[in-house]
């Protein structure tokens, strides 16, 4: 995990494997900040959806018990949302390096769309 100080706090940048490990143990809250269409096409199974354009920082759960980790497609939007959280409410927040693209490149499991049927299906390892 990398850390940097921005705004009023610390931004943590987690690798996809660090996120997967913590998520599988129920140690983090994982929030997808992509659009609903992107999420519907493919996403990390069970991740919450809070599109960047609709995020209200005051509604993001406190990360006292479980750290909040954001992800997007590449890591750019999730870093922006994390920065917004640091500016308004949080002293520490995290996002996933490389976004969902990094997650897939690492071969981690996700829910995708079967293009023949339109149905969701497990993908990855």
RAKAZI-V324592 format. One record per residue. N is the residue number from 1. PHI is phi in radians with two decimals (999 if undefined). OMEGA is omega in whole degrees, 0 to 359 (* if undefined). D_LAST is the distance of its C-alpha to the last C-alpha in Angstrom with 1 decimal. Layout:
BEGIN
n->[N,N]
phi->[PHI,PHI]
omega->[OMEGA,OMEGA]
d_last->[D_LAST,D_LAST]
END
This chain:
BEGIN
n->[1,2,3,4,5,6,7,8,9,10,11,12,13,14,15,16,17,18,19,20,21,22,23,24,25,26,27,28,29,30,31,32,33,34,35,36,37,38,39,40,41,42,43,44,45,46,47,48,49,50,51,52,53,54,55,56,57,58,59,60,61,62,63,64,65,66,67,68,69,70,71,72,73,74,75,76,77,78,79,80,81,82,83,84,85,86,87,88,89,90,91,92,93,94,95,96,97,98,99,100,101,102,103,104,105,106,107,108,109,110,111,112,113,114,115,116,117,118,119,120,121,122,123,124,125]
phi->[999,-1.80,-2.29,-2.58,-1.62,-2.45,0.88,-1.85,-2.86,-1.96,-1.69,-1.72,-2.01,-1.70,-1.29,-0.99,-1.18,-1.08,-1.12,-1.04,-1.10,-1.19,-1.15,-1.15,-1.67,1.25,-1.60,-2.33,-1.81,-1.86,-2.16,-1.54,-1.86,-1.33,-1.29,-0.99,-1.12,-1.09,-1.09,-1.11,-1.24,-2.90,-2.86,-1.27,-0.99,1.53,-1.14,-1.33,-1.99,-2.49,-0.93,-0.88,-1.20,-2.02,-1.12,-2.02,-0.94,-1.12,-1.65,-1.27,-1.10,-1.05,-1.87,-1.21,-1.62,-2.39,-1.04,-1.63,-2.17,-1.69,-2.51,-2.42,-1.38,-2.22,1.90,-1.32,-1.16,-1.14,-1.17,-1.13,-1.12,-1.05,-1.10,-1.04,-1.13,-1.18,-1.24,-1.95,-2.56,-1.68,-1.81,-2.50,-2.67,-2.33,-2.47,-1.68,-1.09,1.39,1.02,-1.13,-1.05,-1.16,-1.04,-1.16,-1.08,-1.40,1.31,-1.45,-1.25,-2.70,-1.76,-2.04,-1.94,-1.30,-1.19,-1.32,-1.98,1.41,-1.49,-1.25,-2.65,-1.14,-2.40,1.36,-1.40]
omega->[175,176,173,179,174,182,184,185,186,175,176,175,183,173,176,180,176,178,181,181,181,181,181,179,181,184,182,169,183,184,178,182,176,179,176,179,178,180,181,181,177,182,173,183,176,179,176,178,175,184,184,184,180,184,171,186,182,179,177,182,176,182,178,183,179,179,175,177,178,169,177,180,185,183,182,181,181,177,179,179,178,178,177,180,179,180,188,192,190,173,175,178,185,170,184,178,177,177,182,175,177,178,181,179,178,179,182,185,178,175,178,179,174,186,179,185,185,183,175,177,177,178,180,185,*]
d_last->[22.7,25.5,28.5,31.3,34.3,34.9,37.2,38.0,35.0,31.9,28.9,25.8,23.1,19.7,16.9,13.5,12.4,15.7,15.1,11.6,13.4,16.5,15.1,13.3,16.8,18.7,20.5,20.4,21.2,18.8,20.8,19.9,23.2,22.5,24.5,24.0,23.4,20.5,19.0,19.6,17.9,14.6,13.9,12.1,12.5,15.9,17.0,20.7,22.3,25.5,26.2,28.0,31.1,31.6,30.7,33.5,33.1,35.2,32.7,29.7,29.4,30.9,28.6,30.8,28.6,25.1,24.6,23.9,21.3,21.5,19.2,20.1,19.1,20.3,21.7,25.2,25.7,23.9,26.3,29.2,28.5,28.1,31.4,33.0,32.1,33.7,36.8,37.4,36.1,33.6,34.3,30.7,27.7,24.3,22.1,18.8,19.4,18.3,17.4,14.6,14.8,14.1,11.1,9.6,11.1,9.5,6.0,5.5,5.0,8.3,11.0,12.5,15.6,16.3,19.2,21.1,21.4,20.8,18.7,15.7,12.4,8.8,6.7,3.8,0.0]
END
